Amino acid sequence: MPLDKSGTEASVGKNIKTEMKAGKPKKQAIAIALNVERDNAKGARKSMLKEAYGRFIGRKEDDSQG
């Protein structure tokens, strides 16, 4: 079953369940669902996710070298 590419909070839970039913470990299913959300979010939600991800990895995405 394909993943929901809406980029909303509700789609993350749906995508996690889908991946777990496909046999993926829980941590991997969460990572996949959050990555899909980050790639497909729009507007204010996208900027919020980019900022949070930048803090998580310890740098801003805009400062990346490649």
Buried (B, 14 or more C-beta within 10 A) or exposed (E): EEBBEBBBEEBBEBBBEBBBEEEBEEEEBBBBBBEBBBEBBEEEBBEEBBEEBBEEEEEEEEEEEE
